[in-house]
């Protein structure tokens, strides 16, 4: 796990107004496989995903301020209040197939925090819990590292997810 900070190059309205769609999470086939009844009503993330050309203009500026990689893909997440993504590991099966990647450890996942943390917002990576980030802070890990996201607050939690790889 690595952490860093980039200069903020966005306005809140740049990501508030994106056409997010619910990604769900409970019992999904290709997403997080949490079929336990305890999670049935609290797993959800709203996501805006698509080609980099369809992302807000500031997306390329953010990428340019992160460590250099050969390829980047971007998604925006809005976690509603009282929702979580329990501890899990991303396997990247479709991503690896699409990009002909033979080793999951060649993939780096960045989370860029688009706002200062609000009360009840938390992020966990490999036994480290973050709850006091500032706008522009980022965290990253490689491969299938355990992580989780929590919004136990009363306001949406916004992040930018960047998946990068090198050959």
C-alpha positions, 0 to 999 in steps of 0.5 A: 500500500502506498499513499500520496497527495495530488493538487486538486484540479476539480470542482465538486459539481464535476463529480456530483452531477455524473449519471451514477447507476447502482452497482449493487453488490449483494449476490452479484455474479461478477461483482462482490460475492456477498450472499450472506443475509447480514449484508443484503441491505447494506451493500451498494455503490453507485458507479459512473464508468465508461471509456476515459473519453467519456469521463470529466475533463479533470480525469486526465489531469488527475492521471497525470499527477499520479505515478506513471503507468502504461494504461489507465481506466477510470470510474467514479463511485458514490457510496450512499449513507449506511452502505458498505463494501465489506472486506474483499479482494478484486480478482480483475478476471475480465480486466486481465482478459480484456488487456491480456494481463497474465499477472494480477500483480501488474495491476495497480488500483488507486482511490483518489478522495474527491472530498475531505472525509466526513464523519462516518466515512472510512476506507480499509486497505490490508489492515489499515483503516483511513478515516481522516483523508483530505481532498486530493489524498490517494491510496493505492495497492497492487494485485488482489490486496484486501480492502473495504469501503464504509459509509456509516455517515449521513452524506454520500462518500465520493471517490475516483477509482483508477485502475492502471497497469504496466506490461 
